[in-house]
Amino acid sequence: FRETGLFSHEPINVNGVQVKPIDVISTLMFPKWTYEQDEEDLTVMRVIVEGKQSGRAVRYSWDLLDYYDPATHATSMSRTTALPCTIVARLIASGELNMPGVIPPELLGSNPAILDHVLKELEKRGVCYQSRIEQVGEADINGTDD
């Protein structure tokens, strides 16, 4: 969409009418992105981290498949976005997390204690990641042979 210019704010001429592409795509897409009451959704996510651990090439991966919860009427999108935010907010409120400034999620995730806490709290609420650790060859990480 971006490459075709659909997010552009610069007006273009369409059959003699000046329109902003962003206005066109917004008008067409936003109604499609709105949920009806109790409409079910799902979230599919895979996080992959590669690097070295104790001198060996490793790949960590976390997979998630989460669904709308009919018991609570909570969308999967709300469960997989609002719940992590709430868990971290509680860590801040309790004083357990006291890093100054704006903290991006990837920085929080690099702290094993915080990562484990968030994943355990999510699991209590039915949002469960499957994790895997693999040893990989150097070629898998940086394109060269071992």
KOLKENU-460092 format. One record per atom (N, C-alpha, C): residue number from 1; residue in one letter; x, y, z. Coordinates in pm, 1 decimal, padded with zeros to 6 digits. Example, Ala and Ser with C-alpha at 12.3 -4.5 7.8 and 13.67 -1.06 7.14 Angstrom:
KOLKENU-460092
NODE  1  a  01319.0  -00569.0  00780.0
NODE  1  a  01230.0  -00450.0  00780.0
NODE  1  a  01320.0  -00330.0  00780.0
NODE  2  s  01285.0  -00225.0  00708.0
NODE  2  s  01367.0  -00106.0  00714.0
NODE  2  s  01290.0  00003.0  00787.0
***
This chain:
KOLKENU-460092
NODE  1  f  00082.3  -00119.6  00000.0
NODE  1  f  00000.0  00000.0  00000.0
NODE  1  f  00086.8  00126.0  00000.0
NODE  2  r  00191.5  00123.5  00084.0
NODE  2  r  00279.1  00240.2  00091.7
NODE  2  r  00348.2  00263.0  -00042.4
NODE  3  e  00398.9  00155.0  -00101.8
NODE  3  e  00471.8  00166.5  -00228.1
NODE  3  e  00384.0  00218.4  -00340.4
NODE  4  t  00256.0  00190.1  -00336.8
NODE  4  t  00166.1  00239.2  -00441.1
NODE  4  t  00120.6  00382.3  -00416.3
NODE  5  g  00156.8  00440.0  -00301.2
NODE  5  g  00122.5  00578.1  -00271.5
NODE  5  g  -00007.5  00596.6  -00196.9
NODE  6  l  -00068.5  00487.8  -00151.4
NODE  6  l  -00199.3  00499.2  -00086.6
NODE  6  l  -00196.2  00568.9  00049.2
NODE  7  f  -00079.2  00587.5  00107.6
NODE  7  f  -00070.5  00658.1  00235.7
NODE  7  f  -00029.0  00803.9  00217.9
NODE  8  s  -00017.7  00847.9  00095.3
NODE  8  s  00026.8  00984.0  00066.0
NODE  8  s  -00079.5  01086.6  00104.8
NODE  9  h  -00032.5  01199.3  00156.6
NODE  9  h  -00119.9  01312.2  00189.8
NODE  9  h  -00122.6  01415.6  00077.3
NODE  10  e  -00044.9  01390.5  -00028.4
NODE  10  e  -00039.9  01482.5  -00142.5
NODE  10  e  -00160.1  01456.3  -00233.8
NODE  11  p  -00240.6  01558.7  -00261.7
NODE  11  p  -00357.7  01538.9  -00348.6
NODE  11  p  -00317.8  01493.5  -00489.0
NODE  12  i  -00402.2  01408.0  -00546.0
NODE  12  i  -00385.9  01365.2  -00684.4
NODE  12  i  -00517.2  01391.9  -00758.1
NODE  13  n  -00509.3  01399.8  -00889.8
NODE  13  n  -00627.2  01425.2  -00971.5
NODE  13  n  -00687.8  01291.9  -01013.4
NODE  14  v  -00815.0  01270.3  -00977.8
NODE  14  v  -00887.7  01150.5  -01018.1
NODE  14  v  -01014.3  01197.4  -01090.3
NODE  15  n  -01014.3  01181.7  -01219.9
NODE  15  n  -01129.2  01223.8  -01301.8
NODE  15  n  -01171.7  01367.0  -01273.1
NODE  16  g  -01072.9  01455.9  -01262.3
NODE  16  g  -01101.1  01597.3  -01242.4
NODE  16  g  -01125.4  01638.7  -01098.7
NODE  17  v  -01113.2  01544.9  -01005.3
NODE  17  v  -01134.3  01574.6  -00863.3
NODE  17  v  -01002.5  01552.5  -00789.2
NODE  18  q  -00966.1  01651.2  -00706.5
NODE  18  q  -00844.5  01638.1  -00625.3
NODE  18  q  -00876.6  01558.6  -00498.4
NODE  19  v  -00804.4  01448.0  -00478.0
NODE  19  v  -00824.2  01365.7  -00358.4
NODE  19  v  -00688.4  01328.4  -00300.2
NODE  20  k  -00685.1  01311.9  -00169.2
NODE  20  k  -00565.1  01262.1  -00103.0
NODE  20  k  -00577.7  01109.5  -00094.7
NODE  21  p  -00478.7  01036.7  -00142.9
NODE  21  p  -00485.6  00890.1  -00135.2
NODE  21  p  -00511.8  00838.4  00006.3
NODE  22  i  -00455.4  00901.9  00107.3
NODE  22  i  -00478.0  00858.4  00245.5
NODE  22  i  -00625.7  00866.6  00282.0
NODE  23  d  -00696.8  00968.6  00229.2
NODE  23  d  -00840.1  00980.6  00256.7
NODE  23  d  -00919.2  00868.2  00189.8
NODE  24  v  -00876.4  00829.7  00070.4
NODE  24  v  -00945.1  00722.2  -00001.3
NODE  24  v  -00926.3  00589.8  00072.7
NODE  25  i  -00802.1  00554.4  00104.5
NODE  25  i  -00779.6  00425.4  00169.3
NODE  25  i  -00841.4  00423.4  00309.2
NODE  26  s  -00838.7  00536.0  00379.8
NODE  26  s  -00900.6  00541.7  00512.3
NODE  26  s  -01051.1  00519.4  00502.9
NODE  27  t  -01114.2  00583.9  00405.3
NODE  27  t  -01258.7  00569.7  00387.5
NODE  27  t  -01296.1  00426.0  00353.4
NODE  28  l  -01214.4  00360.3  00273.0
NODE  28  l  -01243.3  00222.7  00233.1
NODE  28  l  -01207.8  00120.4  00340.6
NODE  29  m  -01098.4  00142.5  00412.5
NODE  29  m  -01046.8  00038.7  00502.1
NODE  29  m  -01099.8  00045.4  00644.8
NODE  30  f  -01118.2  00163.6  00701.0
NODE  30  f  -01159.0  00171.6  00841.7
NODE  30  f  -01287.0  00094.2  00872.6
NODE  31  p  -01388.3  00098.2  00786.5
NODE  31  p  -01506.4  00016.5  00816.9
NODE  31  p  -01474.9  -00133.6  00822.0
NODE  32  k  -01376.3  -00177.2  00746.8
NODE  32  k  -01337.1  -00318.7  00747.1
NODE  32  k  -01261.8  -00355.4  00874.2
NODE  33  w  -01202.9  -00256.8  00940.0
NODE  33  w  -01121.8  -00281.2  01059.5
NODE  33  w  -01202.1  -00265.2  01188.0
NODE  34  t  -01331.4  -00244.1  01177.1
NODE  34  t  -01416.5  -00224.0  01294.2
NODE  34  t  -01485.2  -00355.5  01328.5
NODE  35  y  -01478.3  -00392.8  01455.1
NODE  35  y  -01542.5  -00516.1  01499.1
NODE  35  y  -01686.8  -00491.4  01537.9
NODE  36  e  -01770.7  -00588.7  01506.5
NODE  36  e  -01907.6  -00589.4  01554.8
NODE  36  e  -01906.0  -00644.3  01697.1
NODE  37  q  -02010.8  -00619.7  01773.1
NODE  37  q  -02021.5  -00672.8  01908.5
NODE  37  q  -02003.5  -00825.1  01904.2
NODE  38  d  -01912.3  -00876.0  01986.1
NODE  38  d  -01883.4  -01019.8  01999.4
NODE  38  d  -01829.0  -01084.6  01871.4
NODE  39  e  -01779.2  -01004.9  01778.2
NODE  39  e  -01715.8  -01063.2  01660.2
NODE  39  e  -01584.3  -01127.3  01703.0
NODE  40  e  -01562.1  -01248.7  01660.0
NODE  40  e  -01443.6  -01322.6  01702.3
NODE  40  e  -01323.5  -01285.3  01616.3
NODE  41  d  -01206.2  -01284.2  01680.2
NODE  41  d  -01082.0  -01258.3  01609.9
NODE  41  d  -00976.6  -01355.6  01660.3
NODE  42  l  -00860.2  -01348.2  01600.6
NODE  42  l  -00747.8  -01428.1  01647.8
NODE  42  l  -00620.1  -01350.5  01622.7
NODE  43  t  -00517.1  -01388.4  01696.7
NODE  43  t  -00385.8  -01327.3  01681.3
NODE  43  t  -00285.2  -01438.8  01658.4
NODE  44  v  -00203.1  -01422.5  01556.9
NODE  44  v  -00093.3  -01514.9  01528.5
NODE  44  v  00034.4  -01433.0  01534.8
NODE  45  m  00129.4  -01478.7  01614.4
NODE  45  m  00253.5  -01403.3  01630.0
NODE  45  m  00370.8  -01498.5  01644.2
NODE  46  r  00482.2  -01462.9  01584.7
NODE  46  r  00606.9  -01536.1  01603.5
NODE  46  r  00716.8  -01433.4  01627.1
NODE  47  v  00790.5  -01452.4  01735.2
NODE  47  v  00904.6  -01367.4  01767.4
NODE  47  v  01028.2  -01455.8  01757.9
NODE  48  i  01128.6  -01411.2  01682.3
NODE  48  i  01252.4  -01487.1  01666.7
NODE  48  i  01368.6  -01396.8  01703.8
NODE  49  v  01454.6  -01448.0  01790.9
NODE  49  v  01575.0  -01376.3  01831.6
NODE  49  v  01693.4  -01468.6  01805.6
NODE  50  e  01792.2  -01418.9  01734.9
NODE  50  e  01910.4  -01497.6  01705.0
NODE  50  e  02034.0  -01426.1  01754.2
NODE  51  g  02130.4  -01503.4  01799.5
NODE  51  g  02256.0  -01445.7  01844.5
NODE  51  g  02345.9  -01551.5  01903.1
NODE  52  k  02437.2  -01508.4  01985.4
NODE  52  k  02531.0  -01600.6  02049.7
NODE  52  k  02501.7  -01606.4  02198.1
NODE  53  q  02512.7  -01727.4  02252.1
NODE  53  q  02496.2  -01749.1  02394.7
NODE  53  q  02604.5  -01848.1  02434.9
NODE  54  s  02690.2  -01806.4  02527.3
NODE  54  s  02802.8  -01889.0  02570.0
NODE  54  s  02885.8  -01933.9  02450.3
NODE  55  g  02903.5  -01843.1  02352.8
NODE  55  g  02987.3  -01870.2  02236.9
NODE  55  g  02922.8  -01954.7  02128.9
NODE  56  r  02796.7  -01994.9  02147.3
NODE  56  r  02728.5  -02078.7  02048.0
NODE  56  r  02614.7  -02000.3  01983.7
NODE  57  a  02595.6  -02025.6  01855.3
NODE  57  a  02485.7  -01961.7  01783.5
NODE  57  a  02353.8  -02026.0  01825.8
NODE  58  v  02258.4  -01942.8  01868.1
NODE  58  v  02128.7  -01992.7  01912.5
NODE  58  v  02015.7  -01911.4  01850.2
NODE  59  r  01899.7  -01974.0  01845.9
NODE  59  r  01778.5  -01907.1  01799.8
NODE  59  r  01669.3  -01933.7  01903.4
NODE  60  y  01616.3  -01826.9  01959.6
NODE  60  y  01500.9  -01835.9  02049.3
NODE  60  y  01378.6  -01800.3  01966.6
NODE  61  s  01270.4  -01873.2  01985.4
NODE  61  s  01146.9  -01835.0  01917.8
NODE  61  s  01029.2  -01853.9  02012.5
NODE  62  w  00932.5  -01766.0  01997.0
NODE  62  w  00807.7  -01770.9  02073.9
NODE  62  w  00694.6  -01763.9  01972.9
NODE  63  d  00602.1  -01858.3  01982.1
NODE  63  d  00486.2  -01862.4  01893.5
NODE  63  d  00360.0  -01843.9  01975.2
NODE  64  l  00266.0  -01771.6  01917.4
NODE  64  l  00139.0  -01745.5  01984.2
NODE  64  l  00025.6  -01764.5  01884.5
NODE  65  l  -00077.1  -01835.1  01928.3
NODE  65  l  -00204.0  -01841.2  01857.6
NODE  65  l  -00309.5  -01817.4  01963.8
NODE  66  d  -00375.0  -01702.2  01957.3
NODE  66  d  -00471.5  -01663.3  02059.7
NODE  66  d  -00604.4  -01631.8  01992.1
NODE  67  y  -00714.8  -01663.9  02061.6
NODE  67  y  -00848.9  -01644.3  02007.3
NODE  67  y  -00932.8  -01552.3  02095.7
NODE  68  y  -01035.0  -01496.9  02035.8
NODE  68  y  -01139.1  -01423.9  02108.1
NODE  68  y  -01186.8  -01510.9  02224.7
NODE  69  d  -01212.5  -01449.2  02340.5
NODE  69  d  -01259.3  -01522.3  02458.0
NODE  69  d  -01408.5  -01495.3  02477.2
NODE  70  p  -01494.3  -01590.8  02440.3
NODE  70  p  -01638.5  -01566.4  02452.1
NODE  70  p  -01685.0  -01552.9  02597.1
NODE  71  a  -01611.9  -01610.4  02692.7
NODE  71  a  -01652.0  -01600.9  02833.4
NODE  71  a  -01640.5  -01457.7  02884.9
NODE  72  t  -01536.9  -01386.5  02839.6
NODE  72  t  -01515.4  -01248.9  02887.1
NODE  72  t  -01550.7  -01145.0  02780.8
NODE  73  h  -01583.7  -01190.9  02660.3
NODE  73  h  -01610.7  -01102.5  02545.7
NODE  73  h  -01488.4  -01018.5  02510.4
NODE  74  a  -01369.7  -01070.7  02539.2
NODE  74  a  -01244.7  -00998.4  02510.5
NODE  74  a  -01189.4  -01044.2  02376.4
NODE  75  t  -01161.4  -00946.4  02289.5
NODE  75  t  -01099.8  -00980.6  02161.5
NODE  75  t  -00956.6  -01026.7  02185.3
NODE  76  s  -00908.0  -01106.3  02093.5
NODE  76  s  -00768.8  -01148.6  02102.5
NODE  76  s  -00676.4  -01027.5  02093.2
NODE  77  m  -00712.6  -00931.6  02009.3
NODE  77  m  -00629.1  -00811.4  01997.4
NODE  77  m  -00617.5  -00739.6  02131.4
NODE  78  s  -00727.2  -00730.2  02204.6
NODE  78  s  -00719.1  -00663.3  02334.9
NODE  78  s  -00639.8  -00748.1  02433.8
NODE  79  r  -00655.2  -00879.1  02426.6
NODE  79  r  -00583.6  -00967.0  02519.3
NODE  79  r  -00432.7  -00962.9  02495.2
NODE  80  t  -00392.6  -00951.3  02369.0
NODE  80  t  -00249.7  -00956.9  02337.1
NODE  80  t  -00182.9  -00819.8  02335.6
NODE  81  t  -00259.3  -00713.1  02351.9
NODE  81  t  -00200.3  -00579.3  02359.7
NODE  81  t  -00223.2  -00515.4  02496.5
NODE  82  a  -00347.6  -00514.9  02541.5
NODE  82  a  -00378.6  -00449.4  02669.1
NODE  82  a  -00324.3  -00526.5  02788.9
NODE  83  l  -00331.6  -00659.2  02784.8
NODE  83  l  -00282.2  -00735.9  02900.3
NODE  83  l  -00133.3  -00714.5  02925.7
NODE  84  p  -00045.6  -00721.2  02823.0
NODE  84  p  00095.4  -00693.3  02851.0
NODE  84  p  00117.2  -00551.5  02906.1
NODE  85  c  00043.7  -00454.3  02852.5
NODE  85  c  00056.0  -00317.0  02902.4
NODE  85  c  00015.9  -00308.2  03049.1
NODE  86  t  -00092.6  -00374.9  03084.2
NODE  86  t  -00140.0  -00373.3  03222.6
NODE  86  t  -00040.4  -00441.4  03315.5
NODE  87  i  00015.6  -00552.5  03270.8
NODE  87  i  00113.9  -00624.5  03352.7
NODE  87  i  00236.0  -00536.5  03378.7
NODE  88  v  00284.4  -00469.4  03276.0
NODE  88  v  00400.7  -00381.4  03292.9
NODE  88  v  00363.7  -00260.2  03378.3
NODE  89  a  00244.4  -00205.6  03359.5
NODE  89  a  00200.5  -00092.0  03442.3
NODE  89  a  00197.9  -00131.3  03589.5
NODE  90  r  00155.1  -00252.8  03618.6
NODE  90  r  00154.2  -00299.7  03757.7
NODE  90  r  00295.3  -00315.1  03812.1
NODE  91  l  00389.2  -00357.8  03728.3
NODE  91  l  00529.0  -00364.9  03771.3
NODE  91  l  00581.9  -00225.8  03806.2
NODE  92  i  00545.0  -00127.2  03725.6
NODE  92  i  00587.5  00011.3  03751.8
NODE  92  i  00522.6  00062.4  03880.1
NODE  93  a  00391.9  00040.1  03893.3
NODE  93  a  00318.5  00088.7  04011.0
NODE  93  a  00370.3  00026.0  04140.0
NODE  94  s  00413.7  -00099.3  04134.5
NODE  94  s  00463.6  -00167.8  04253.7
NODE  94  s  00607.7  -00130.7  04286.1
NODE  95  g  00675.1  -00063.7  04193.9
NODE  95  g  00815.0  -00027.8  04214.8
NODE  95  g  00911.6  -00136.0  04169.3
NODE  96  e  00860.3  -00248.6  04122.7
NODE  96  e  00947.8  -00357.3  04076.1
NODE  96  e  01020.3  -00319.6  03946.7
NODE  97  l  00961.2  -00230.4  03870.4
NODE  97  l  01024.0  -00179.6  03748.4
NODE  97  l  01039.0  -00029.6  03766.2
NODE  98  n  01162.5  00015.7  03778.0
NODE  98  n  01183.6  00158.8  03804.3
NODE  98  n  01288.3  00218.8  03711.3
NODE  99  m  01287.2  00177.5  03586.7
NODE  99  m  01377.7  00233.7  03487.8
NODE  99  m  01324.6  00370.9  03445.6
NODE  100  p  01409.6  00471.4  03438.7
NODE  100  p  01361.5  00604.8  03399.5
NODE  100  p  01339.7  00614.9  03248.8
NODE  101  g  01255.8  00708.5  03209.9
NODE  101  g  01236.9  00739.5  03069.1
NODE  101  g  01141.7  00647.2  02997.9
NODE  102  v  01141.1  00659.5  02866.7
NODE  102  v  01057.9  00576.9  02781.0
NODE  102  v  01129.5  00443.4  02762.2
NODE  103  i  01057.3  00334.3  02785.7
NODE  103  i  01118.6  00201.6  02779.2
NODE  103  i  01052.2  00122.8  02666.6
NODE  104  p  01122.7  00100.0  02556.3
NODE  104  p  01061.6  00023.4  02448.2
NODE  104  p  01045.1  -00123.1  02488.2
NODE  105  p  00944.1  -00190.2  02435.2
NODE  105  p  00919.7  -00330.1  02472.2
NODE  105  p  01040.5  -00421.3  02451.2
NODE  106  e  01119.0  -00397.0  02346.1
NODE  106  e  01233.2  -00484.2  02321.6
NODE  106  e  01338.7  -00473.1  02431.7
NODE  107  l  01345.1  -00357.5  02498.5
NODE  107  l  01436.0  -00342.9  02611.9
NODE  107  l  01383.0  -00420.3  02732.3
NODE  108  l  01252.4  -00414.1  02754.5
NODE  108  l  01192.4  -00492.4  02863.1
NODE  108  l  01212.9  -00641.3  02838.1
NODE  109  g  01195.0  -00683.8  02712.7
NODE  109  g  01209.0  -00824.5  02678.6
NODE  109  g  01350.5  -00876.8  02691.1
NODE  110  s  01448.5  -00787.4  02692.1
NODE  110  s  01587.7  -00832.4  02706.9
NODE  110  s  01623.0  -00861.2  02852.1
NODE  111  n  01532.1  -00828.4  02944.2
NODE  111  n  01552.2  -00857.8  03086.0
NODE  111  n  01480.8  -00989.6  03116.7
NODE  112  p  01556.1  -01098.5  03141.1
NODE  112  p  01492.2  -01229.4  03160.6
NODE  112  p  01387.3  -01231.5  03272.1
NODE  113  a  01409.8  -01160.0  03380.3
NODE  113  a  01314.1  -01161.0  03490.8
NODE  113  a  01182.2  -01095.5  03449.3
NODE  114  i  01191.7  -00984.0  03379.7
NODE  114  i  01070.3  -00915.1  03334.3
NODE  114  i  00999.3  -00999.2  03228.9
NODE  115  l  01073.9  -01052.7  03133.9
NODE  115  l  01014.9  -01136.5  03030.0
NODE  115  l  00941.4  -01254.7  03092.3
NODE  116  d  01005.7  -01325.1  03184.0
NODE  116  d  00941.7  -01440.6  03249.2
NODE  116  d  00816.0  -01398.7  03324.5
NODE  117  h  00823.1  -01285.1  03394.3
NODE  117  h  00707.6  -01237.6  03470.2
NODE  117  h  00590.0  -01208.7  03376.8
NODE  118  v  00615.7  -01135.5  03269.4
NODE  118  v  00508.6  -01100.1  03175.6
NODE  118  v  00449.5  -01225.5  03112.8
NODE  119  l  00534.2  -01319.0  03069.4
NODE  119  l  00483.7  -01441.3  03007.0
NODE  119  l  00401.8  -01525.1  03104.9
NODE  120  k  00444.4  -01533.2  03230.8
NODE  120  k  00368.9  -01609.3  03331.3
NODE  120  k  00234.5  -01543.6  03360.2
NODE  121  e  00232.7  -01410.2  03369.7
NODE  121  e  00106.4  -01339.6  03394.2
NODE  121  e  00011.1  -01354.1  03275.4
NODE  122  l  00065.4  -01350.8  03154.6
NODE  122  l  -00019.0  -01372.0  03036.9
NODE  122  l  -00076.5  -01513.5  03037.1
NODE  123  e  00006.6  -01610.7  03071.6
NODE  123  e  -00039.8  -01749.2  03074.8
NODE  123  e  -00153.5  -01767.6  03175.0
NODE  124  k  -00146.4  -01699.1  03290.3
NODE  124  k  -00255.4  -01705.6  03388.5
NODE  124  k  -00387.0  -01659.1  03328.0
NODE  125  r  -00378.7  -01572.9  03227.1
NODE  125  r  -00497.3  -01516.1  03164.2
NODE  125  r  -00531.3  -01585.1  03032.0
NODE  126  g  -00462.3  -01698.1  03006.0
NODE  126  g  -00493.2  -01777.2  02888.1
NODE  126  g  -00423.3  -01735.7  02760.9
NODE  127  v  -00328.6  -01643.1  02769.6
NODE  127  v  -00250.1  -01602.1  02653.3
NODE  127  v  -00116.1  -01674.6  02666.3
NODE  128  c  -00100.9  -01783.0  02589.0
NODE  128  c  00012.3  -01873.8  02609.7
NODE  128  c  00105.0  -01878.0  02488.4
NODE  129  y  00229.4  -01846.1  02512.0
NODE  129  y  00333.5  -01856.4  02410.2
NODE  129  y  00401.1  -01991.7  02421.6
NODE  130  q  00432.7  -02050.4  02307.7
NODE  130  q  00514.0  -02171.1  02304.0
NODE  130  q  00654.9  -02125.5  02270.0
NODE  131  s  00752.3  -02164.0  02352.6
NODE  131  s  00889.2  -02117.8  02327.6
NODE  131  s  00978.4  -02234.2  02288.1
NODE  132  r  01083.0  -02198.6  02216.4
NODE  132  r  01177.5  -02298.0  02168.0
NODE  132  r  01315.6  -02234.6  02162.1
NODE  133  i  01417.7  -02312.0  02197.4
NODE  133  i  01556.4  -02268.8  02184.4
NODE  133  i  01626.6  -02371.1  02096.7
NODE  134  e  01695.8  -02323.1  01994.4
NODE  134  e  01767.1  -02412.3  01903.8
NODE  134  e  01910.8  -02366.4  01890.0
NODE  135  q  02001.2  -02461.6  01882.1
NODE  135  q  02136.7  -02427.6  01842.3
NODE  135  q  02137.4  -02428.3  01690.7
NODE  136  v  02199.0  -02328.5  01632.8
NODE  136  v  02201.6  -02316.7  01486.9
NODE  136  v  02343.9  -02295.2  01441.4
NODE  137  g  02368.4  -02326.8  01315.0
NODE  137  g  02499.9  -02302.2  01257.8
NODE  137  g  02517.7  -02155.7  01226.2
NODE  138  e  02641.2  -02114.3  01216.0
NODE  138  e  02671.2  -01974.7  01182.7
NODE  138  e  02604.5  -01933.3  01052.8
NODE  139  a  02595.9  -02024.4  00955.1
NODE  139  a  02535.5  -01989.5  00826.0
NODE  139  a  02389.1  -01950.9  00843.4
NODE  140  d  02321.2  -02011.1  00941.5
NODE  140  d  02181.7  -01979.4  00965.4
NODE  140  d  02164.7  -01836.6  01016.6
NODE  141  i  02265.4  -01783.5  01084.3
NODE  141  i  02252.8  -01650.8  01144.0
NODE  141  i  02308.9  -01540.6  01054.2
NODE  142  n  02431.8  -01561.4  01001.9
NODE  142  n  02491.2  -01449.5  00928.7
NODE  142  n  02527.1  -01481.8  00783.9
NODE  143  g  02478.7  -01593.7  00731.8
NODE  143  g  02498.8  -01623.4  00591.4
NODE  143  g  02633.4  -01681.1  00556.6
NODE  144  t  02716.7  -01715.1  00654.1
NODE  144  t  02847.5  -01775.7  00626.1
NODE  144  t  02850.0  -01915.0  00685.9
NODE  145  d  02941.5  -01992.9  00639.2
NODE  145  d  02956.2  -02128.8  00693.2
NODE  145  d  03023.3  -02125.5  00827.8
NODE  146  d  03005.5  -02235.8  00903.7
NODE  146  d  03071.2  -02247.8  01036.4
NODE  146  d  03219.9  -02241.5  01024.4
***
